[in-house]
Amino acid sequence: EEELEHFREAMGVMQHHDAVTGTEKQLVASDYSRLLYENIFNNEKMAAKSLYHWANKINNSNDDFQMHSCLELNISACAYTEDNANFVVTVYNPLSRPISSYIRLPVRGNSYNVWDTKENLEIISQIIPIHDRVQQIPGRKSKATKELLFRAIDLPALGYKRYTISAKPDTEETFI
Amino acid sequence: EPTNSIEGDLYTITVDESGQIVFQNKHDKEVVFVQSFHYYESAEGNNKVFENRSSGAYIFRPRTSSTFNLPYEGKYSVIKGPHVEEIHQTFNQWISQVVRVYKEDNRMEFEWLIGPIPVDDKIGKEIVTKYSSYLISGDEFYTDSNGREMLKRKRNYRPTWNLKLHEPISGNYYPVTTKISLKDKIKPMKFSIFTDRSQGGTSMKNGELELMLHRRLLKDDAFGVEEALNEMAYNTGLVVRGTHCIYLSNTNNLDSFSIKEKEIPLNLALRPSIFITIPSKTNIDHWRNA
């Protein structure tokens, strides 16, 4: 509750009319960014706890079960997906009805296996270069030059699906 | 093979020589629209009297009533694959976009990247994109300004008083929460643009929709913020990246059309959350079985 309360407070501050319309002073805008970042980052653990609770699994402190959010996907950057050859993606659907959605993840490899753990089958993925201009955005410190795209089919309402992703052997050396 | 086009089941999208994106329906050659980027130069004054008020955080006030065209470098590449086809277009040093068509989705996506807007010439600039279609919409268009239902807008008109606009551009701009659309007055056609954030929008010409993408201004408008809308990061102006989803279709099957129109903004606003776990053991099979 305490962790969640900080997040609620930040969301409360964002209801101010200047925050909604962008008529705040620059220093205030920067403070809003700080508030949002800190609280979203701190709530990673809580999101992980919830997902493991639903999966009837224990959320232990083992690194194997740490979940991370990628807060820089808006500039096609994510340290976790671009620096690792193997990773697991949990996709949560916040809508109250099932949907299918395309998932884009910044990567460095040329080819990946994407495995739907619920259906237990490999699904088709596509590698797309990230636009040159995106790679040149001031302040973007990412090694990702491509995005891995796949379609998450039939994400359950207010539920999740999990995908295991591994770079194909011929590209694994990229990550060494 | 060199190509300048991508296609979905129902349509083809092409880049022409001037950098405009041209959409054409495969079955109905009259269903065409063209997308392009333009900018307004912002008004600057001493804010002492109404006529001298500057464009700022609170008000949009272009210096002239027409947009300026942008120089086009003419660079693009085309990517095709099993899920998506994309045109990566570089308009100039500070405007680029990706136009994409997903194979299993009957909509187009324009992912624009604007900034840092150059202001070395000491002129504030406000960047817009225009989607020009052959729809006969007259002077009417629709916006979801209150975030609920679609409200009918009429150019140079207010429903409760006789209007005489001195500033025809800003006087016709309306808030767009997620959607702006046009209806053809003769054919059962509708043209909608869905935004991933609130923007300003208008229809200044028959069949045309216009949305404001990014602004970099050098003067305060004296309405309270006391700063020019000149956001900086890394010692330069901000770069913004966002998406417009386009849905242009006939409304013969109104049920499926309405369902689709309600699905798109929800999917844009409430996207799936993504969490990454890195297995400490390299044995990914362990995860598959878990």
Interface residues (C-beta under 8 A of the other chain):
Chain A: D18 T21 G22 T23 E24 K25 Q26 A29 E44 A47 A48 L51 N62 D63 D64 F65 Q66 M67 H68 S69 C70 L73 N74 I75 C78 Y80 T81 N84 N86 F87 V88 V89 T90 V91 Y92 N93 P94 L95 I99 S100 S101 Y102 I103 L105 W115 T117 N120 I124 S125 Q126 I127 I128 P129 H131 D132 R133 V134 I137 P138 G139 L149 F150 R151 A152 L155 T164 S166
Chain B: A57 Y58 I79 G81 P82 H83 V84 E86 H88 T90 S96 V98 Y102 E104 D105 L113 P116 F223 G224 V225 E226 E227 L229 E231 M232 A233 Y234 N235 T236 V239 R241 L266 N267 L270 R271 P272 S273 I274 F275 I276 T277 I278 P279 S280 K281 T282 I284 W287 R288 A290
